[in-house]
Amino acid sequence: MKVLLRNARVDLYWAGHKHWVGKAEAATDLGTIEQAAELSREEDFEEMEIVVDYADPVCEQVLPIRPKCPPGQPSGEPPQ
């Protein structure tokens, strides 16, 4: 199993600092969903999703990452 970050808008995978690739096989395995989410938030990436790529059976699960809430905005509530 690999845990990857993918930009949903341009369909590229994160492969390292300022390095993006088109194939999941070339992307950096972030190890856990938590580490992928933390990296996305630290780097302030937009339109990202976490891809959990399973080898056996071959399939993937995609988890969208919600954008950060503005300061003072409770999470889960739409902006006013």
N, CA, C and O atoms as a printed pandas DataFrame, in Angstrom:
     atom_number atom_name residue_name chain_id  residue_number  x_coord  y_coord  z_coord
0              1         N          MET        A               1    0.851   -1.180    0.000
1              2        CA          MET        A               1    0.000    0.000    0.000
2              3         C          MET        A               1    0.895    1.240    0.000
3              4         O          MET        A               1    1.885    1.310    0.728
4              5         N          LYS        A               2    0.523    2.217   -0.835
5              6        CA          LYS        A               2    1.221    3.503   -0.863
6              7         C          LYS        A               2    0.214    4.605   -0.573
7              8         O          LYS        A               2   -0.947    4.521   -0.974
8              9         N          VAL        A               3    0.667    5.639    0.128
9             10        CA          VAL        A               3   -0.164    6.813    0.408
10            11         C          VAL        A               3    0.470    7.986   -0.328
11            12         O          VAL        A               3    1.610    8.367   -0.061
12            13         N          LEU        A               4   -0.294    8.550   -1.261
13            14        CA          LEU        A               4    0.225    9.582   -2.155
14            15         C          LEU        A               4   -0.603   10.850   -2.056
15            16         O          LEU        A               4   -1.755   10.820   -1.623
16            17         N          LEU        A               5   -0.004   11.974   -2.463
17            18        CA          LEU        A               5   -0.740   13.231   -2.610
18            19         C          LEU        A               5   -0.875   13.527   -4.092
19            20         O          LEU        A               5    0.086   13.412   -4.853
20            21         N          ARG        A               6   -2.089   13.912   -4.495
21            22        CA          ARG        A               6   -2.321   14.238   -5.906
22            23         C          ARG        A               6   -3.067   15.559   -5.992
23            24         O          ARG        A               6   -4.004   15.814   -5.236
24            25         N          ASN        A               7   -2.631   16.398   -6.932
25            26        CA          ASN        A               7   -3.346   17.631   -7.212
26            27         C          ASN        A               7   -4.539   17.269   -8.090
27            28         O          ASN        A               7   -4.366   16.811   -9.219
28            29         N          ALA        A               8   -5.752   17.474   -7.573
29            30        CA          ALA        A               8   -6.966   17.064   -8.281
30            31         C          ALA        A               8   -7.195   17.865   -9.560
31            32         O          ALA        A               8   -7.797   17.360  -10.507
32            33         N          ARG        A               9   -6.723   19.098   -9.595
33            34        CA          ARG        A               9   -6.969   19.951  -10.759
34            35         C          ARG        A               9   -6.111   19.541  -11.952
35            36         O          ARG        A               9   -6.601   19.497  -13.080
36            37         N          VAL        A              10   -4.846   19.244  -11.715
37            38        CA          VAL        A              10   -3.934   18.945  -12.828
38            39         C          VAL        A              10   -3.538   17.471  -12.896
39            40         O          VAL        A              10   -2.805   17.060  -13.797
40            41         N          ASP        A              11   -4.032   16.669  -11.928
41            42        CA          ASP        A              11   -3.804   15.219  -11.920
42            43         C          ASP        A              11   -2.323   14.853  -11.880
43            44         O          ASP        A              11   -1.879   13.946  -12.584
44            45         N          LEU        A              12   -1.560   15.570  -11.045
45            46        CA          LEU        A              12   -0.150   15.250  -10.852
46            47         C          LEU        A              12    0.085   14.838   -9.404
47            48         O          LEU        A              12   -0.588   15.322   -8.493
48            49         N          TYR        A              13    1.045   13.939   -9.200
49            50        CA          TYR        A              13    1.377   13.408   -7.890
50            51         C          TYR        A              13    2.606   14.113   -7.334
51            52         O          TYR        A              13    3.516   14.487   -8.074
52            53         N          TRP        A              14    2.616   14.290   -6.001
53            54        CA          TRP        A              14    3.754   14.920   -5.329
54            55         C          TRP        A              14    4.901   13.915   -5.247
55            56         O          TRP        A              14    4.719   12.773   -4.826
56            57         N          ALA        A              15    6.091   14.368   -5.661
57            58        CA          ALA        A              15    7.264   13.486   -5.658
58            59         C          ALA        A              15    8.427   14.094   -4.888
59            60         O          ALA        A              15    9.543   13.576   -4.936
60            61         N          GLY        A              16    8.176   15.177   -4.186
61            62        CA          GLY        A              16    9.223   15.850   -3.425
62            63         C          GLY        A              16    9.056   17.343   -3.557
63            64         O          GLY        A              16    8.213   17.820   -4.317
64            65         N          HIS        A              17    9.855   18.076   -2.822
65            66        CA          HIS        A              17    9.756   19.539   -2.808
66            67         C          HIS        A              17    9.772   20.113   -4.233
67            68         O          HIS        A              17   10.761   19.988   -4.955
68            69         N          LYS        A              18    8.659   20.740   -4.617
69            70        CA          LYS        A              18    8.485   21.373   -5.932
70            71         C          LYS        A              18    8.693   20.397   -7.087
71            72         O          LYS        A              18    9.104   20.799   -8.176
72            73         N          HIS        A              19    8.413   19.131   -6.855
73            74        CA          HIS        A              19    8.577   18.111   -7.892
74            75         C          HIS        A              19    7.274   17.318   -8.007
75            76         O          HIS        A              19    6.822   16.704   -7.040
76            77         N          TRP        A              20    6.683   17.340   -9.191
77            78        CA          TRP        A              20    5.404   16.679   -9.445
78            79         C          TRP        A              20    5.555   15.732  -10.635
79            80         O          TRP        A              20    6.277   16.029  -11.586
80            81         N          VAL        A              21    4.866   14.590  -10.571
81            82        CA          VAL        A              21    4.964   13.588  -11.635
82            83         C          VAL        A              21    3.570   13.134  -12.052
83            84         O          VAL        A              21    2.601   13.283  -11.307
84            85         N          GLY        A              22    3.491   12.583  -13.245
85            86        CA          GLY        A              22    2.207   12.149  -13.786
86            87         C          GLY        A              22    1.829   10.722  -13.451
87            88         O          GLY        A              22    0.682   10.329  -13.658
88            89         N          LYS        A              23    2.757    9.941  -12.941
89            90        CA          LYS        A              23    2.475    8.532  -12.663
90            91         C          LYS        A              23    2.611    8.236  -11.177
91            92         O          LYS        A              23    3.556    8.681  -10.525
92            93         N          ALA        A              24    1.655    7.478  -10.651
93            94        CA          ALA        A              24    1.669    7.126   -9.228
94            95         C          ALA        A              24    2.938    6.365   -8.853
95            96         O          ALA        A              24    3.451    6.522   -7.746
96            97         N          GLU        A              25    3.439    5.551   -9.759
97            98        CA          GLU        A              25    4.634    4.750   -9.477
98            99         C          GLU        A              25    5.859    5.611   -9.165
99           100         O          GLU        A              25    6.763    5.171   -8.455
100          101         N          ALA        A              26    5.890    6.836   -9.695
101          102        CA          ALA        A              26    7.033    7.728   -9.503
102          103         C          ALA        A              26    6.846    8.690   -8.327
103          104         O          ALA        A              26    7.761    9.443   -7.992
104          105         N          ALA        A              27    5.677    8.669   -7.708
105          106        CA          ALA        A              27    5.373    9.585   -6.613
106          107         C          ALA        A              27    6.011    9.108   -5.306
107          108         O          ALA        A              27    6.372    7.939   -5.166
108          109         N          THR        A              28    6.143   10.025   -4.365
109          110        CA          THR        A              28    6.686    9.709   -3.051
110          111         C          THR        A              28    5.604    9.087   -2.177
111          112         O          THR        A              28    4.510    9.635   -2.046
112          113         N          ASP        A              29    5.918    7.941   -1.582
113          114        CA          ASP        A              29    5.016    7.287   -0.632
114          115         C          ASP        A              29    5.159    8.003    0.708
115          116         O          ASP        A              29    6.239    8.016    1.298
116          117         N          LEU        A              30    4.069    8.597    1.184
117          118        CA          LEU        A              30    4.104    9.357    2.427
118          119         C          LEU        A              30    3.834    8.490    3.657
119          120         O          LEU        A              30    3.881    8.983    4.784
120          121         N          GLY        A              31    3.560    7.235    3.453
121          122        CA          GLY        A              31    3.452    6.291    4.558
122          123         C          GLY        A              31    2.098    6.202    5.221
123          124         O          GLY        A              31    1.534    5.115    5.343
124          125         N          THR        A              32    1.562    7.348    5.657
125          126        CA          THR        A              32    0.270    7.345    6.339
126          127         C          THR        A              32   -0.616    8.469    5.811
127          128         O          THR        A              32   -0.134    9.456    5.256
128          129         N          ILE        A              33   -1.899    8.297    5.995
129          130        CA          ILE        A              33   -2.855    9.333    5.603
130          131         C          ILE        A              33   -2.593   10.602    6.410
131          132         O          ILE        A              33   -2.695   11.708    5.881
132          133         N          GLU        A              34   -2.259   10.446    7.679
133          134        CA          GLU        A              34   -1.994   11.601    8.539
134          135         C          GLU        A              34   -0.807   12.413    8.028
135          136         O          GLU        A              34   -0.859   13.642    7.995
136          137         N          GLN        A              35    0.273   11.717    7.624
137          138        CA          GLN        A              35    1.452   12.437    7.113
138          139         C          GLN        A              35    1.123   13.158    5.806
139          140         O          GLN        A              35    1.596   14.272    5.582
140          141         N          ALA        A              36    0.323   12.540    4.945
141          142        CA          ALA        A              36   -0.063   13.175    3.685
142          143         C          ALA        A              36   -0.895   14.426    3.946
143          144         O          ALA        A              36   -0.672   15.463    3.322
144          145         N          ALA        A              37   -1.852   14.330    4.865
145          146        CA          ALA        A              37   -2.697   15.486    5.188
146          147         C          ALA        A              37   -1.868   16.606    5.812
147          148         O          ALA        A              37   -2.064   17.778    5.489
148          149         N          GLU        A              38   -0.948   16.253    6.699
149          150        CA          GLU        A              38   -0.095   17.250    7.344
150          151         C          GLU        A              38    0.782   17.968    6.318
151          152         O          GLU        A              38    0.909   19.192    6.361
152          153         N          LEU        A              39    1.379   17.227    5.410
153          154        CA          LEU        A              39    2.211   17.843    4.372
154          155         C          LEU        A              39    1.391   18.800    3.517
155          156         O          LEU        A              39    1.836   19.909    3.221
156          157         N          SER        A              40    0.208   18.378    3.124
157          158        CA          SER        A              40   -0.648   19.227    2.295
158          159         C          SER        A              40   -0.977   20.539    3.001
159          160         O          SER        A              40   -0.954   21.606    2.388
160          161         N          ARG        A              41   -1.278   20.451    4.279
161          162        CA          ARG        A              41   -1.617   21.662    5.037
162          163         C          ARG        A              41   -0.385   22.532    5.296
163          164         O          ARG        A              41   -0.468   23.757    5.208
164          165         N          GLU        A              42    0.750   21.917    5.613
165          166        CA          GLU        A              42    1.987   22.679    5.842
166          167         C          GLU        A              42    2.409   23.445    4.596
167          168         O          GLU        A              42    2.836   24.596    4.683
168          169         N          GLU        A              43    2.288   22.806    3.445
169          170        CA          GLU        A              43    2.691   23.431    2.184
170          171         C          GLU        A              43    1.605   24.335    1.610
171          172         O          GLU        A              43    1.822   25.020    0.610
172          173         N          ASP        A              44    0.433   24.332    2.248
173          174        CA          ASP        A              44   -0.692   25.157    1.813
174          175         C          ASP        A              44   -1.123   24.819    0.380
175          176         O          ASP        A              44   -1.487   25.698   -0.401
176          177         N          PHE        A              45   -1.072   23.523    0.060
177          178        CA          PHE        A              45   -1.509   23.073   -1.266
178          179         C          PHE        A              45   -3.009   23.275   -1.404
179          180         O          PHE        A              45   -3.739   23.220   -0.415
180          181         N          GLU        A              46   -3.469   23.508   -2.622
181          182        CA          GLU        A              46   -4.894   23.666   -2.904
182          183         C          GLU        A              46   -5.349   22.559   -3.850
183          184         O          GLU        A              46   -4.575   22.061   -4.667
184          185         N          GLU        A              47   -6.614   22.188   -3.722
185          186        CA          GLU        A              47   -7.245   21.172   -4.573
186          187         C          GLU        A              47   -6.499   19.843   -4.536
187          188         O          GLU        A              47   -6.243   19.230   -5.572
188          189         N          MET        A              48   -6.158   19.412   -3.335
189          190        CA          MET        A              48   -5.401   18.176   -3.172
190          191         C          MET        A              48   -6.300   17.037   -2.733
191          192         O          MET        A              48   -7.373   17.242   -2.166
192          193         N          GLU        A              49   -5.827   15.825   -3.014
193          194        CA          GLU        A              49   -6.484   14.636   -2.529
194          195         C          GLU        A              49   -5.426   13.615   -2.138
195          196         O          GLU        A              49   -4.335   13.577   -2.707
196          197         N          ILE        A              50   -5.767   12.797   -1.166
197          198        CA          ILE        A              50   -4.895   11.715   -0.748
198          199         C          ILE        A              50   -5.334   10.478   -1.507
199          200         O          ILE        A              50   -6.520   10.151   -1.550
200          201         N          VAL        A              51   -4.379    9.799   -2.101
201          202        CA          VAL        A              51   -4.660    8.573   -2.833
202          203         C          VAL        A              51   -4.005    7.421   -2.082
203          204         O          VAL        A              51   -2.789    7.403   -1.889
204          205         N          VAL        A              52   -4.823    6.459   -1.660
205          206        CA          VAL        A              52   -4.304    5.245   -1.044
206          207         C          VAL        A              52   -4.311    4.197   -2.148
207          208         O          VAL        A              52   -5.366    3.757   -2.603
208          209         N          ASP        A              53   -3.120    3.811   -2.564
209          210        CA          ASP        A              53   -2.926    2.942   -3.723
210          211         C          ASP        A              53   -2.586    1.533   -3.227
211          212         O          ASP        A              53   -1.539    1.311   -2.618
212          213         N          TYR        A              54   -3.481    0.598   -3.496
213          214        CA          TYR        A              54   -3.283   -0.792   -3.081
214          215         C          TYR        A              54   -2.752   -1.601   -4.257
215          216         O          TYR        A              54   -3.210   -1.422   -5.385
216          217         N          ALA        A              55   -1.804   -2.479   -4.011
217          218        CA          ALA        A              55   -1.225   -3.296   -5.067
218          219         C          ALA        A              55   -1.990   -4.608   -5.256
219          220         O          ALA        A              55   -2.076   -5.116   -6.374
220          221         N          ASP        A              56   -2.543   -5.157   -4.175
221          222        CA          ASP        A              56   -3.203   -6.457   -4.281
222          223         C          ASP        A              56   -4.457   -6.470   -3.429
223          224         O          ASP        A              56   -4.337   -6.558   -2.207
224          225         N          PRO        A              57   -5.638   -6.391   -3.987
225          226        CA          PRO        A              57   -5.904   -6.245   -5.408
226          227         C          PRO        A              57   -5.611   -4.815   -5.850
227          228         O          PRO        A              57   -5.607   -3.891   -5.036
228          229         N          VAL        A              58   -5.371   -4.647   -7.117
229          230        CA          VAL        A              58   -5.048   -3.320   -7.646
230          231         C          VAL        A              58   -6.291   -2.440   -7.559
231          232         O          VAL        A              58   -7.297   -2.692   -8.222
232          233         N          CYS        A              59   -6.200   -1.411   -6.736
233          234        CA          CYS        A              59   -7.280   -0.426   -6.624
234          235         C          CYS        A              59   -6.732    0.782   -5.873
235          236         O          CYS        A              59   -5.643    0.734   -5.301
236          237         N          GLU        A              60   -7.505    1.862   -5.884
237          238        CA          GLU        A              60   -7.107    3.042   -5.134
238          239         C          GLU        A              60   -8.325    3.646   -4.474
239          240         O          GLU        A              60   -9.443    3.556   -4.981
240          241         N          GLN        A              61   -8.086    4.261   -3.336
241          242        CA          GLN        A              61   -9.121    4.986   -2.621
242          243         C          GLN        A              61   -8.689    6.447   -2.601
243          244         O          GLN        A              61   -7.548    6.759   -2.260
244          245         N          VAL        A              62   -9.602    7.338   -2.965
245          246        CA          VAL        A              62   -9.278    8.770   -3.049
246          247         C          VAL        A              62  -10.014    9.517   -1.937
247          248         O          VAL        A              62  -11.227    9.387   -1.773
248          249         N          LEU        A              63   -9.243   10.306   -1.176
249          250        CA          LEU        A              63   -9.791   11.088   -0.071
250          251         C          LEU        A              63   -9.521   12.566   -0.332
251          252         O          LEU        A              63   -8.371   12.998   -0.249
252          253         N          PRO        A              64  -10.551   13.349   -0.644
253          254        CA          PRO        A              64  -10.317   14.784   -0.877
254          255         C          PRO        A              64   -9.905   15.479    0.409
255          256         O          PRO        A              64  -10.357   15.109    1.493
256          257         N          ILE        A              65   -9.054   16.480    0.290
257          258        CA          ILE        A              65   -8.627   17.283    1.433
258          259         C          ILE        A              65   -9.372   18.610    1.358
259          260         O          ILE        A              65   -9.266   19.346    0.377
260          261         N          ARG        A              66  -10.118   18.896    2.401
261          262        CA          ARG        A              66  -10.854   20.158    2.437
262          263         C          ARG        A              66   -9.889   21.303    2.664
263          264         O          ARG        A              66   -8.890   21.142    3.366
264          265         N          PRO        A              67  -10.176   22.467    2.077
265          266        CA          PRO        A              67   -9.301   23.623    2.294
266          267         C          PRO        A              67   -9.302   24.044    3.749
267          268         O          PRO        A              67  -10.254   23.788    4.486
268          269         N          LYS        A              68   -8.214   24.698    4.155
269          270        CA          LYS        A              68   -8.120   25.231    5.515
270          271         C          LYS        A              68   -9.177   26.295    5.715
271          272         O          LYS        A              68   -9.499   27.051    4.799
272          273         N          CYS        A              69   -9.711   26.344    6.916
273          274        CA          CYS        A              69  -10.675   27.391    7.261
274          275         C          CYS        A              69   -9.917   28.679    7.561
275          276         O          CYS        A              69   -8.819   28.640    8.117
276          277         N          PRO        A              70  -10.502   29.824    7.193
277          278        CA          PRO        A              70   -9.874   31.091    7.562
278          279         C          PRO        A              70   -9.819   31.221    9.080
279          280         O          PRO        A              70  -10.622   30.598    9.775
280          281         N          PRO        A              71   -8.885   32.019    9.611
281          282        CA          PRO        A              71   -8.815   32.214   11.062
282          283         C          PRO        A              71  -10.157   32.665   11.614
283          284         O          PRO        A              71  -10.809   33.541   11.048
284          285         N          GLY        A              72  -10.564   32.059   12.725
285          286        CA          GLY        A              72  -11.828   32.418   13.349
286          287         C          GLY        A              72  -13.025   31.706   12.767
287          288         O          GLY        A              72  -14.131   31.847   13.290
288          289         N          GLN        A              73  -12.844   30.944   11.698
289          290        CA          GLN        A              73  -13.936   30.212   11.048
290          291         C          GLN        A              73  -13.957   28.791   11.608
291          292         O          GLN        A              73  -12.997   28.043   11.424
292          293         N          PRO        A              74  -15.048   28.406   12.294
293          294        CA          PRO        A              74  -15.103   27.024   12.802
294          295         C          PRO        A              74  -15.082   26.028   11.651
295          296         O          PRO        A              74  -15.697   26.265   10.611
296          297         N          SER        A              75  -14.374   24.908   11.833
297          298        CA          SER        A              75  -14.306   23.922   10.768
298          299         C          SER        A              75  -15.671   23.308   10.553
299          300         O          SER        A              75  -16.440   23.124   11.497
300          301         N          GLY        A              76  -15.967   22.992    9.298
301          302        CA          GLY        A              76  -17.230   22.365    8.960
302          303         C          GLY        A              76  -18.338   23.346    8.643
303          304         O          GLY        A              76  -19.399   22.947    8.163
304          305         N          GLU        A              77  -18.110   24.631    8.903
305          306        CA          GLU        A              77  -19.137   25.631    8.599
306          307         C          GLU        A              77  -18.750   26.381    7.336
307          308         O          GLU        A              77  -17.584   26.739    7.172
308          309         N          PRO        A              78  -19.710   26.631    6.426
309          310        CA          PRO        A              78  -19.387   27.379    5.211
310          311         C          PRO        A              78  -19.065   28.830    5.530
311          312         O          PRO        A              78  -19.605   29.393    6.482
312          313         N          PRO        A              79  -18.180   29.445    4.730
313          314        CA          PRO        A              79  -17.869   30.862    4.949
314          315         C          PRO        A              79  -19.092   31.719    4.731
315          316         O          PRO        A              79  -19.956   31.384    3.921
316          317         N          GLN        A              80  -19.171   32.838    5.459
317          318        CA          GLN        A              80  -20.335   33.722    5.341
318          319         C          GLN        A              80  -20.059   34.858    4.387
319          320         O          GLN        A              80  -20.928   35.701    4.164
